[in-house]
Amino acid sequence: IQTYNQHEYGHAFTNKKLGGNVEEIVLWPLGGYAVCGPTEALSGDLKVALAGPLTHIPMACIWWGVYEAVTEGNEGVWPGWVIYLDVLSDSVAGFFQILSGEAFYMNLILLCFNLLIPAYPLDGGRIFSASLILYFRLSPLKAAKISAGTALFLSTGMMLYAIYGFFTGTGGSGLLLGLVGAFVFSSSYELWGLAKRNQLTNHPIFGRECYRPSGDGGSTTDGYGGAQAEDDAVPAQTDSAVLA
């Protein structure tokens, strides 16, 4: 729980530092999310998305230090991946050896999953979306379609893997991965639909002012027109940490 908290605090503190507001931090079965108000620039939104995953680097280093301290270097440089019940129950040092080793790998997994997988609305997807606009000079509409299409593809793979693991008994954490996939699929399908209908104004991320083209007048060719795009007020974003 504390790992998720620190991840969301990373989003929240960065958002406040860049002039946004934070309404709340919520923990739920798939991880957690921070409900944040918008920053003024797209580069700020990118920094907020990066801040959460990057908190796992110092946390992983701390747990690695604990592991080395309790094992006195006798178990090698890298913590073991397997949980040994005899070590876990043998002594206080054994308990912290297993705890620190598992916490170390959990932080590495969360770092890689949230930072490197471009599945909107996870952090990696928001980093991907902002980077397409900032560094590849794509329009927000094209970036939204690419982000949604990529996330739909990845989430379908997650759900298929979970189904395969369920029927073969080799899935491990496949159920959780399948639930994450369903969440990503639902969110990205919504984004895809809004982009196709030129209604990105109604989206909680792409509807924000910093995502709109310079000098946007609400034309139907840039994704910010449409009959339903009547209210420019943008709901709060959510920055999510998900463990697969």
N, C-alpha and C positions, 0 to 999 in steps of 0.2 A: 504494500500500500504506500509506504514511504517513497518507493521508487517512482510510482505514478505521480505522487504529490510533487516531488522535485521536478519531474518533467513538466507538469502543468505550471508550476511556479516559474519555470524558465520562460514559458510563453507569457505568463501574466506580468512578470517584472519587466521583461523587454517591451511588452506592449505599453505599459504605463510610462516607461522611460521615453518612448517615442511619441508620447502625447495621446495615446488611446486610453480607454477605460476598461476595467475588468469588473464584470458583474458577479461572477461566481466561478468556483471550480467544482466540478461534479465527478465523482467516481461511480462507475457503473460496471456491469459484468464483463464488458469487452475492454475495459481499461479506464480511461478518464478523459475529460475535456474541460478546457477553460473557455468560458463565454466572455469574449472580449469585444470591445467596441473598435471601430476602425482607426488605423493610423492615417497620417496625411499623405504618405507616399507609398508607391508600390514597393520600393526598396525596403521600406519599413516593414511592410507585410511579409516580405521575404525573410527579413531578419527575425521576425516573430516566429515564423514557421521553423526556422533553423534552430532557434534557441532551445526548444524543447528537447529534440534528440541530442543536442550537444551536451546537455546536462548528464547524459549517461557516461561520458568520458571520465570526468572526475569521480563519479560514483563507482565505475568499474575499477579505477586505479585504487580507490580506498579499499574496496573489497579484496583486490589483489594483494594489497599491503597487509591486510588482516590475515589472509591465507598464508603468506610468507612468514608472518610473525608467529602464528600458532604452529606451523609445521617446521619452523626454524630452517627452512630451505631443504629439508630432507625428502620432500615429495616432488622435487623438480620445480622449474620456473612456472609452468602452467598448471592451474588447478585441474583436478580430475573432473571428468564429466559425469561419471557414474556415482550414484549415491550408494554407499556401503553402510548397511544398517549396523554392522558391528562397530564400525568407526564412529558412527553417529551417536550410538548409545554408550560408548566406552568411557568417555570422560567429557569434561567441559571443553577441553582443547579439541577433541574429536568432533563435538557438536559444531564448534565454530569453524573447524576445517571444512566440513560439509556445507555449512551455511554460507560461508564466504565464497567457496568455490561455485556453488549454484547461483549466488547473487552476482558474481562476476560474469558468468555466462549469460544470465538473464539480461544484464545491462548491455552486453555486446549484441544480443539478439534484438533488443528494443532499439538500440542505436541504428543497426543496419536496416531493420524492418521499416522504421519510421523515416529514415534519412534516404535510403537508396531505392525503395520501391515506389514508383510514381503512380500510386493508386489514390486518386481523389476520393474522399476528402481527407485522407491521412496526410501527415506532414509532408511526406515525400511527394504526394500529388500536388500539394500547394506550392512546394518549392519548384516542382516541374512547371506548373502553370505560370508562376511569376517569372521564372527564368526564360520561358518561351517568349514572353513579352519584352522583358528587359534586355536580354542578350541576343535573342534570335530575331528581334524586331517583328514578331508576328502581331497581328491585330488581336484584341481580346476575344473576338468571335472565333477566330481560327484556333487560338490557344485553348479556348473552352472546348471546342469540338475535339481537338487532339487529346486534351486531358481526359475528357469523358470517354472517348473511344479507347484510349490506353487502359483506363481504369475498368471499363467493361470487359475488356479482354483478360486482364489480370484477375479480376474477381471471378470470372467464369472459370478460370483455371483453378483458383482456390477452392471453389465449390465442387468442381469435378474431382479434385484430389481428395477432398473430404469424403465424397461419396465412394470413391475407390477404396480409401482406407477403411471406411465403415464396413464394406462388404468383404474385404480381404483380411481385416483384422490387423493391418499394418499401419494404420493412420496415426497412431500416437495421439498428438494434440490436434488431429484432423477435425474434430467437432468444433473446436474453437476457431480454427482456420476457416471452416465452412461458414460459421456465423459472421466472422469478419468479412468474408467474401460477399455474403448476402447484404451486409450493411453497405459495403463499398459499391456493389452493383446497384442498389436502390438509389444511393446518393448520386452516382455518376449518370444513371439513367435519367434522373430528374434534370441534371445539368445539360445532358444531351438534348432533351426535349425543349428546354428553354432556349438553347442556342439555335435549334432548328426553327423555332417559332419567332426568332428575333425578340426575345423577352428577357434578356440577361439582366435588365434592371430589377427584375423580381428575384434575383438570386442573392443569397446572403454573402457570397464572396465576390463574384464577378459583377454584382450590382453596385458595389462600392465605387465611390468617385475615383479612387486611385487606379481602378482597373479600366476606366472608360478612356476612349481615344481623346486626345487633346482637342479641345474645342467641340466636344460632342454636342450635337443638337438633337439627339434622339432620332436619328434617321433609321429607316428600316433595313439599311444595308450593313450596319455595323453591329447589329445584335442588340441594340438598346432602344428599338422602336417597338411597335406592336400595340394592339388595342389595350392590353392589360398593363402596360408599363406606365401607369398613371401616377404612382407614388414614388418619389425619389428617396424616401426614407429607407435606409438599409438596415435590416435586422442584424443583431450581433452575430459575429462569426463564432465558430467553435474550433479550437485547436485540439486535436485528438491524439492520444497515445494508445496504441493497441499492441497487445502481445499476441503473437501467433505461436 
